[in-house]
Every structure is written in C-alpha cells, then in structure tokens.
Amino acid sequence: MNPTPLRAHLDDRRRAMLREMGVVVWWPQPALAQSAATPSTPATPSTPAIRPTPPRKPPTVLSPERVAAKADTPPTPDVATATWEAWAQALAGCQACAAAARQVVRQTPRTVPACDWMVVGDLPDECVDGGQSGAPRLGVPFAGNAGVLLDQILHAVGAQRATLQTVPDIPSRSLAYVTAVRKCRPMVPAAPTSEELAQCEPFLRREIALVQPKVIVCLGRLAMQVLLREVPPEQSRLPLGKLRQRVWRFAGVPVVVSYPPDYLLRACPDKANAWVDWCLACDVVEGKAGSSS
C-alpha cells in the first residue's frame, strides 16, 4: 500500500508550538526557491539514435552483348497509317526485335477483303513453304493439326480463312482473318518479353484498322496479354476460365476469349466450352451481343 503524501500546512503559530516542544521541523522549501538556489547546468544534448542503413540492391549490370543489342536495335517502323503493301514491307524489314535469329513471318496479302472475323493467336507456327526440303521457312498462325481444328471450327460457324486465293465476292460474314500478336518466331524457342510484344503491337493495331472486323477471337496466353491490355489489371489477371463468356474490347473492337486449338487437341472435354465461346462470337457478329464488360 502506497503512503499518502503529507499535505499538512504549518503556519507560524504551529511552528512556534513545535519549537517550544523541542521538536526540530524540516520542511522542503518551495520549488521556485529551490530551483533559484541551485545553479542551472546546461542540459547535455542527447545523441540521436543512428538508424541502420538498409543494404542497397546492386545495380543491374548488362553484358556487353546485351548493351550492344540495345544500342543497335532500331525502333519499330511507324505503320499507324500504312497501306497493306507498306505494312507488309515494314514487317518484312523490321529489326526492332532484339533476337538475332528470326524466322520469316507468314505471307501477308497486300490487299485483304473485308472480314467480319479476326482470330488472334500467340506466335506464327513453324512450317515449310510448299512442304519441300530446303524451302524458306514460313510462319503461319495455327498451322498443323491445330490449324486443321481451327478451320473446322470456322467452317462450323460459317466462315473460312482469308488467304491470297480468297475469291473477292465472298461475303465478309464468311471470312476470318487469322494472325498472331507476335509477328516472328525465333529459331531458338524463347518466351517473348513484354517489350518485344509491345514492339509487335503497332502491327497488330494496324491490321485491325485495315481488316475492320466485327469480332476478335483471342486464342492464347500471349494474345490475352496484348488484347486485354485495356482491361483493368485486376480483371486481366484472371484465369482463362473467368475471362470466357464475356465481351471485352481492344482498339474499339469486341473481343471474345477462348481456348487455343492446340490446347483443345489435348483437352477434348473443353471443346464443348470452346463451342459456347464461338457461339458468343457469332452473336457479336450478328449484332446480338457486344456490349463492353
């Protein structure tokens, strides 16, 4: 139990009585007087606490080869207003990619008839022109078995690929322009960087402006990375299953996301889900759907 401090007040009369009784009284002087009697000493400044400095991340050092590649890489050609012929020439001579070895991109018609459908994949598939040994390599989006399946799907929705041999009088509703977000395929397989995809994007945007499709069917992880760039990040990072059955937009054109054909060759049960996606794309072409998500 803490003692209660003495708060008694001794006036002159009580002090005199205590003196008569022989009691010596000690009482602290007022604080003001005590402080006045004690000489003030300067306060010793406290030493500020020294905070440890967090270790700094060492600067990234590029190899001489990468530095030379960055310095020697020319900018992406300006194709914002290019015709088909100028677009094809710019693409054939593009050296903006840092990859040293490149495969020739797919053949591009100088004039393409109007197409209501546009199918966008990841990379041009490697194949050989004409199937002859020693022929120059040709990059074609969705070649091989994946291309066969894509052609079957297009046929099911009443469309076909637009090629150099396309008859001009085929209605646009029945034509699909097939392309890829990456315009070349390196000889040594390597995942393209975001910078490389950005270098190819102007070519894709010009294709869209020239084709003027009513719907873009997005097939592939890289294709989603580019075509959903205008979508809020929290939505664009969703898995493919949550991006399906919705209408997105890129460059003002409705976009429908679905499974790539090469995936469907391995996962047959998802073919039914893919067909639902293509039916949604049909509704967009026919004007029955297409509102922005």
Secondary structure, DSSP 8 states (H G I E B T S, - for coil): -----------HHHHHHHHHTT--------HHHHHHHS-------------------------HHHHHHHHH-------TT--HHHHHHHHHT---S--SSB-------SS----SEEEEESSEEEEEGGG-TT--EEEEES-HHHHHHHHHHHHHTT-EE--TT--TTS-GGGEEEEEESS---BSS-----HHHHHHHHHHHHHHHHHH--SEEEEESHHHHHHHTTTS-HHHHTS-HHHHTTSEEEETTEEEEEE--HHHHHH-GGGHHHHHHHHHHHHHHHTTS-----
